[in-house]
């Protein structure tokens, strides 16, 4: 055979090996030793030579470690870090808590006229206007205001989101992400998930300006439209840019004539102001007239004097925290988890200030939340050096965790009264959430309940699985610094292959040995 042809055949065979290897992982796993052999073979493929794998698999039935690889090294967890926020939220806030959004007013009400401002006060509900069940939140509040007897307001309508004493982005979030739908501003007064839908539609004729439409219309105050309509069949070249902190969206490039409209999701500029605008319009529908103007109040502006001598005249409540967690974890919704971290931070700050030795100095609400998380992890026996989490979503590349710490977290959660709540909030393989299309037609389908995590060069999965032998496992699988080479499976398939092996393990859980390490031993 000619050398060139033989090299081509060898190259083709090499490309097919990873896919064939993945298919082989569906075969039943006969023992823990067989499991270790298969995982080792999988992660030691040459295409992972520049990558880093970290894996921890522990039994919930007897505490033994079934498999570990670099389990005490720190990895970027991506969105599996949301599990830390979920633990803090369920532990410190509670599954049944419902987040209020209030309208505040003074008692200076005479003959239907309020002498002073009306305050829309957000306390962190991320679900306002997010779906049909909360779409009429503004009308609910406006109706209550009218029923309170307020017909005219001789003052401003103030949209106040200062409940969170933190910047509108999480620590470590990258500036390039801040206009994106997945890195929307965090706000105690959020509406429609703080996103704006941008629709680009070609004009009727080539050469004419294209149409740029926003929904909600005021989500970005200023739009500079430089989009043109190109020739039919021309490839679309659509560019959208808003600098961090700037209120102007620039749209430039071209869209082909007769092309279907193109839709994008971006971050809104000032969610609190947008919420205030929606309430202003609802008040008008209910016969309440505002003589002043609409304005927003954000931290570090202080609202203490503004709230003095006010009371609640209207209130709507969020769904229970358990439902918010489920929405947030199933979809890996960053706003929901960051807001929940900050709500836990407010709770932690309040508790600390009421304690016998209140701390001095300033901490942001996010810092208070992370402080509460560290205290919770300490109670679990997780060493401080094993988790370096600084925000609530996993979006920061400075978030780090060891696989062992993640497995310990999952083990702790499985033993709590809210264990079922947490498990039901996780994506279910082959069924829903971010695992809806993964691991179908394998032993993991309708079995693995786990949080996904994915950023550029970062891939992870952490959660629970029941083996074919009936053993309940917690696992954390982290793959960092990996970009699949051409012809290789996607990184999620490589991660899933290990989860499928766990699901196919046929041996059951042995009785714990006398020498089994204590579950309370710190993770290093």
C-alpha positions in Angstrom: 0.0 0.0 0.0 1.4 3.5 -0.8 2.7 5.3 2.2 0.4 8.3 1.7 -2.8 6.1 1.5 -1.7 4.2 4.6 -1.2 7.4 6.5 -4.6 8.6 5.5 -6.2 5.4 6.7 -4.4 5.5 10.0 -5.5 9.1 10.5 -9.2 8.2 9.8 -8.9 5.3 12.2 -7.5 7.6 14.9 -10.4 10.0 14.5 -13.0 7.2 14.8 -11.5 5.8 18.0 -13.0 8.3 20.5 -16.5 7.8 19.1 -16.1 4.0 19.2 -14.7 4.3 22.7 -17.8 6.3 23.7 -20.1 3.6 22.3 -18.3 1.0 24.3 -18.9 2.8 27.5 -22.6 1.9 27.3 -21.7 -1.7 28.1 -22.4 -2.9 31.7 -19.7 -2.2 34.2 -19.1 -5.3 36.3 -17.2 -4.0 39.3 -15.6 -1.0 40.9 -12.3 -2.1 39.5 -13.8 -2.4 36.0 -15.2 1.1 36.5 -11.8 2.5 37.4 -10.2 0.8 34.4 -12.7 2.2 32.0 -12.6 5.7 33.3 -8.8 5.7 33.3 -8.8 4.5 29.7 -11.3 7.2 28.7 -9.5 10.2 30.3 -6.0 9.0 29.2 -6.8 9.3 25.5 -4.1 11.3 23.7 -6.5 14.0 22.8 -6.7 15.0 26.5 -2.9 15.3 26.9 -3.1 19.1 27.4 -6.3 19.0 29.4 -7.0 18.5 33.1 -9.5 16.0 34.4 -10.8 16.0 38.0 -13.3 13.4 39.2 -14.7 12.3 42.5 -17.3 9.5 42.9 -18.6 8.6 46.4 -21.3 6.3 47.7 -24.2 7.9 49.5 -25.0 4.4 51.0 -21.7 3.8 52.8 -19.4 6.8 52.3 -16.7 4.9 50.3 -14.9 6.5 47.4 -15.5 4.5 44.2 -13.2 6.6 42.0 -11.0 9.7 42.3 -8.7 11.4 39.9 -7.0 14.7 40.8 -9.9 15.0 43.3 -8.1 17.4 45.6 -6.9 19.8 42.9 -8.7 23.0 42.2 -10.7 23.3 38.9 -13.0 25.9 37.4 -16.5 24.5 38.0 -18.5 26.8 35.7 -22.2 26.5 36.5 -21.8 23.5 38.8 -20.9 26.3 41.3 -24.6 27.1 41.4 -24.9 24.0 43.7 -23.1 26.0 46.4 -25.6 28.8 46.0 -28.4 26.3 46.1 -27.1 24.8 49.4 -26.8 28.3 51.0 -30.2 29.3 49.8 -32.0 26.2 51.1 -30.0 26.2 54.4 -30.3 29.9 55.2 -33.3 31.3 53.4 -35.6 28.2 53.1 -37.5 26.5 50.4 -40.8 28.1 51.3 -39.7 31.7 51.4 -41.5 34.0 49.0 -39.7 37.2 48.0 -41.8 40.4 48.3 -41.9 43.4 45.9 -43.5 46.4 47.6 -44.9 49.8 47.0 -44.2 52.1 49.9 -45.8 55.5 50.7 -46.0 57.9 53.6 -49.2 58.5 55.6 -49.6 62.0 54.1 -52.7 61.0 52.2 -55.5 63.5 52.1 -58.6 63.3 49.9 -56.9 60.8 47.6 -53.7 62.9 47.2 -50.4 61.6 48.5 -48.1 64.4 49.5 -44.8 62.7 48.7 -43.2 60.0 46.5 -44.4 56.5 45.7 -41.6 54.0 46.1 -41.4 50.7 44.1 -39.1 48.7 46.4 -37.5 45.5 45.1 -36.2 42.8 47.4 -34.6 40.5 44.9 -37.5 38.6 43.1 -36.0 37.6 39.8 -39.3 36.3 38.4 -41.3 39.5 37.8 -42.7 39.4 34.3 -40.7 36.3 33.5 -43.7 34.2 32.4 -47.5 34.3 32.1 -47.9 33.6 35.9 -46.1 36.9 36.8 -46.9 39.0 33.7 -49.5 41.2 35.5 -47.4 42.0 38.6 -47.5 45.7 37.8 -51.3 45.7 37.5 -51.6 43.8 40.8 -49.6 46.5 42.6 -51.4 49.3 40.9 -54.8 47.9 41.8 -53.7 47.7 45.5 -52.4 51.3 45.4 -55.8 52.5 44.0 -57.7 50.4 46.6 -55.6 52.1 49.3 -57.2 55.3 48.2 -54.3 56.9 46.4 -55.6 58.7 43.3 -52.9 61.4 42.8 -49.2 61.5 43.8 -47.6 64.9 44.4 -44.1 63.5 44.0 -42.0 61.1 42.0 -42.4 57.4 41.3 -39.0 56.0 42.6 -37.9 52.6 41.5 -35.6 51.5 44.3 -33.3 48.5 44.0 -30.9 49.5 46.8 -31.9 46.4 48.9 -28.7 44.9 47.4 -25.6 46.9 48.4 -23.6 45.4 45.6 -22.6 46.3 42.0 -24.9 45.0 39.3 -22.5 42.4 38.2 -21.0 39.5 40.1 -17.3 39.5 41.1 -15.1 38.2 38.4 -17.6 38.6 35.6 -15.9 39.5 32.4 -16.6 42.8 30.8 -17.1 41.3 27.3 -20.0 39.3 28.7 -21.9 42.1 30.3 -24.2 42.9 27.3 -25.1 39.2 26.9 -28.3 37.6 28.0 -26.4 35.2 30.3 -24.7 38.0 32.2 -27.6 40.5 32.7 -27.3 43.0 35.6 -28.2 41.7 39.0 -30.9 43.9 40.5 -33.2 43.7 43.6 -35.8 45.1 41.2 -35.6 42.8 38.2 -38.1 42.4 35.4 -38.4 40.1 32.4 -35.2 38.4 33.6 -33.4 41.7 32.8 -33.3 40.8 29.1 -34.2 42.7 26.0 -35.2 41.0 22.7 -33.7 42.6 19.7 -35.3 41.9 16.3 -33.5 42.8 13.0 -35.8 42.9 10.0 -34.8 43.8 6.4 -36.4 46.7 4.6 -38.6 46.0 1.6 -35.8 47.1 -0.8 -32.1 46.5 -1.0 -30.0 49.5 0.2 -32.6 50.7 2.6 -31.9 50.8 6.4 -32.9 47.7 8.2 -35.4 47.8 11.1 -34.1 47.4 14.7 -36.9 46.7 17.2 -36.5 46.2 21.0 -38.9 44.4 23.4 -39.4 45.9 26.0 -38.9 49.1 24.1 -37.2 51.0 26.9 -34.8 48.2 27.9 -31.9 50.1 26.2 -32.5 53.9 26.2 -30.6 54.7 23.0 -30.1 52.7 19.7 -27.8 53.8 16.9 -29.0 51.9 13.9 -26.5 51.5 11.1 -28.0 48.3 9.8 -28.6 48.2 6.0 -30.5 45.8 3.8 -28.2 43.9 1.5 -28.8 42.0 -1.7 -31.0 38.9 -1.6 -29.0 35.7 -0.8 -26.2 37.8 0.6 -24.9 36.4 3.9 -26.1 38.3 6.9 -23.6 40.3 8.8 -25.3 41.5 12.0 -23.3 43.2 14.8 -24.7 44.4 18.1 -22.5 46.2 20.7 -23.1 48.1 23.9 -20.1 49.1 26.0 -20.2 48.1 29.7 -22.0 50.9 31.6 -23.1 52.7 28.4 -26.8 53.1 27.6 -26.4 53.1 23.8 -26.7 50.0 21.6 -25.0 50.1 18.3 -26.4 47.9 15.5 -24.3 47.8 12.3 -23.8 45.5 9.3 -26.3 44.1 6.9 -29.2 41.7 6.6 -30.2 40.2 3.2 -33.4 41.5 1.5 -36.3 39.1 2.0 -34.4 37.2 4.8 -36.4 36.2 7.8 -36.2 38.5 10.8 -33.3 37.7 13.1 -33.8 37.7 16.9 -31.2 38.1 19.6 -31.3 38.5 23.4 -29.2 41.1 25.2 -28.9 42.5 28.7 -31.2 45.4 29.6 -29.5 48.6 30.7 -31.4 49.5 33.9 -33.9 46.9 35.1 -35.2 49.0 38.0 -36.1 51.9 35.7 -37.8 49.5 33.3 -39.8 48.0 36.2 -40.7 51.5 37.3 -41.9 52.4 33.8 -44.2 49.3 33.7 -45.7 50.2 37.1 -46.2 53.8 36.0 -48.2 52.7 33.0 -50.2 50.3 35.2 -51.0 53.0 37.7 -52.4 55.1 34.9 -54.6 52.2 33.8 -55.9 52.1 37.4 -56.6 55.8 37.6 -53.5 56.8 39.7 -51.8 59.9 38.4 -48.1 60.7 39.2 -47.4 64.4 39.1 -43.6 64.0 39.4 -41.2 62.0 37.3 -40.0 58.4 37.2 -36.5 57.9 38.6 -34.4 55.0 39.8 -32.4 54.7 43.0 -29.4 52.4 43.1 -26.7 51.5 45.6 -24.5 53.3 46.7 -27.3 55.9 46.9 -28.9 55.7 50.3 -32.6 55.1 50.7 -32.8 55.3 54.5 -34.2 58.8 54.6 -36.5 58.0 51.7 -38.0 55.0 53.6 -38.4 56.9 56.9 -42.1 57.0 58.0 -43.4 54.9 55.1 -45.5 51.8 55.1 -46.4 49.2 52.6 -49.5 50.0 50.5 -49.1 47.2 47.9 -47.2 43.9 47.7 -46.7 41.0 45.4 -44.9 37.8 46.3 -42.6 35.6 44.3 -43.1 31.9 43.8 -41.5 29.9 46.7 -37.7 29.8 46.7 -37.9 26.0 45.9 -39.6 26.9 42.6 -37.2 29.7 41.8 -34.3 27.3 42.4 -35.9 24.8 40.1 -36.2 27.3 37.3 -32.7 28.5 37.9 -31.0 25.2 38.1 -32.9 23.5 35.3 -32.1 26.3 32.9 -28.8 27.3 34.5 -30.2 30.8 34.8 -27.5 33.1 36.2 -29.8 36.0 37.3 -31.8 33.7 39.5 -28.9 32.2 41.4 -27.0 35.5 41.8 -30.1 37.1 43.2 -30.6 34.2 45.6 -27.0 34.5 46.8 -27.6 38.2 47.5 -30.8 37.5 49.3 -28.9 35.0 51.5 -26.3 37.8 51.9 -28.9 40.2 53.2 -30.1 37.5 55.7 -26.5 36.8 56.8 -25.8 40.5 57.3 -29.0 41.0 59.4 -28.1 38.0 61.6 -24.5 39.2 62.1 -25.6 42.7 63.0 -28.1 41.4 65.6 -25.4 39.1 67.2 -23.4 39.9 70.3 -20.4 41.1 68.4 -21.5 42.9 65.2 -18.6 43.1 62.7 -17.3 46.5 61.7 -16.4 47.8 58.3 -18.3 47.5 55.0 -19.0 44.3 53.0 -21.1 44.2 49.9 -24.2 42.0 50.0 -22.4 39.6 47.7 -19.5 39.4 50.2 -22.0 38.7 53.0 -23.5 35.9 50.9 -20.0 34.4 50.3 -19.2 34.7 54.0 -22.4 32.8 54.8 -21.4 30.1 52.2 -17.9 29.7 53.8 -19.5 29.2 57.2 -21.8 26.6 55.8 -18.9 24.8 54.1 -17.0 24.8 57.3 -19.9 23.1 59.0 -19.8 20.5 56.3 -16.2 19.8 56.9 -14.9 21.3 53.7 -11.5 23.0 54.1 -11.4 26.7 53.1 -8.7 25.9 50.5 -10.9 23.4 48.7 -13.5 26.0 47.5 -12.7 29.5 46.3 -16.2 30.7 45.2 -16.7 34.5 44.9 -20.2 34.8 43.3 -23.3 32.8 42.9 -23.4 31.5 39.3 -20.0 30.0 38.2 -19.7 32.7 35.6 -16.4 34.0 37.2 -13.3 32.3 36.0 -11.9 32.9 39.5 -14.3 30.4 41.0 -12.5 27.2 41.9 -13.4 24.0 43.6 -12.0 20.6 44.1 -14.0 17.6 42.9 -13.9 16.2 46.5 -15.3 19.4 47.9 -18.2 19.2 45.3 -18.8 15.6 46.2 -18.9 16.5 49.9 -21.4 19.2 49.2 -23.6 16.8 47.3 -23.3 14.3 50.1 -24.3 16.9 52.7 -27.3 18.0 50.6 -28.5 14.4 50.2 -28.8 14.2 54.0 -30.8 17.3 54.6 -34.6 17.7 55.0 -34.7 19.6 51.7 -32.8 16.9 49.8 -35.8 16.0 47.7 -36.4 19.7 46.8 -32.8 20.0 45.6 -32.8 16.8 43.6 -36.1 17.8 41.9 -34.5 21.1 40.9 -31.7 19.5 39.1 -31.8 18.7 35.3 -32.8 15.1 34.7 -30.8 13.3 32.0 -32.7 12.8 28.7 -35.8 14.5 30.2 -35.5 18.2 31.0 -33.4 21.3 31.6 -29.8 21.5 30.3 -29.7 17.6 30.2 -32.8 17.2 28.1 -31.0 16.0 25.0 -28.1 14.3 26.7 -27.5 10.6 27.7 -30.7 9.4 26.0 -31.1 5.7 25.4 -28.4 4.9 28.0 -28.7 3.7 31.6 -28.3 7.3 32.7 -31.5 8.5 31.1 -34.2 9.4 33.6 -31.6 8.5 36.3 -28.7 11.1 36.4 -29.8 14.2 38.2 -27.0 16.7 37.8 -26.0 20.3 37.3 -24.1 21.1 34.1 -21.3 23.6 33.7 -19.9 24.9 30.5 -17.7 27.8 29.5 -15.0 28.1 26.9 -12.5 25.4 27.7 -14.4 24.4 30.9 -16.8 21.5 31.1 -18.3 19.9 34.2 -21.2 17.8 35.6 -22.0 17.2 39.2 -24.9 15.4 40.8 -26.5 12.1 41.6 -27.0 8.7 39.9 -28.3 5.3 41.0 -26.2 2.4 39.6 -27.6 -0.7 38.0 -26.8 -2.5 41.2 -28.9 0.0 43.2 -26.2 2.0 44.8 -26.7 5.7 45.2 -23.8 7.8 44.2 -22.7 11.5 44.3 -20.2 12.5 41.6 -18.3 15.5 40.4 -16.6 15.4 36.9 -14.6 18.4 35.8 -12.7 18.9 32.6 -10.6 22.1 32.2 -8.4 23.5 29.4 -9.9 21.3 26.7 -10.9 22.2 23.2 -12.1 19.1 21.3 -9.9 18.6 18.2 -11.5 18.1 14.8 -13.3 14.8 14.5 -13.6 14.3 18.2 -16.9 14.1 20.2 -18.0 17.3 22.0 -16.7 17.7 25.5 -20.2 17.1 27.0 -20.2 13.6 25.4 -16.9 12.9 27.0 -18.3 14.0 30.4 -21.5 12.0 29.8 -19.7 8.9 29.0 -18.4 8.7 32.6 -21.9 9.4 34.0 -23.2 6.5 31.8 -20.5 4.2 33.2 -21.6 5.1 36.7 -25.2 4.4 35.9 -24.3 1.0 34.4 -22.3 -0.2 37.4 -23.8 -3.6 38.4 -22.3 -4.2 41.8 -24.2 -3.0 44.8 -23.0 -1.1 47.8 -20.9 -3.2 50.3 -21.2 -2.7 54.0 -18.9 0.1 55.2 -15.5 -1.1 56.5 -14.5 -0.3 60.1 -11.6 1.7 58.7 -13.9 3.9 56.6 -12.9 7.6 57.1 -15.4 9.7 58.9 -17.8 11.6 56.8 -17.0 14.7 58.9 -13.3 14.6 58.1 -12.3 17.9 56.4 -11.8 17.8 52.7 -8.3 19.1 51.7 
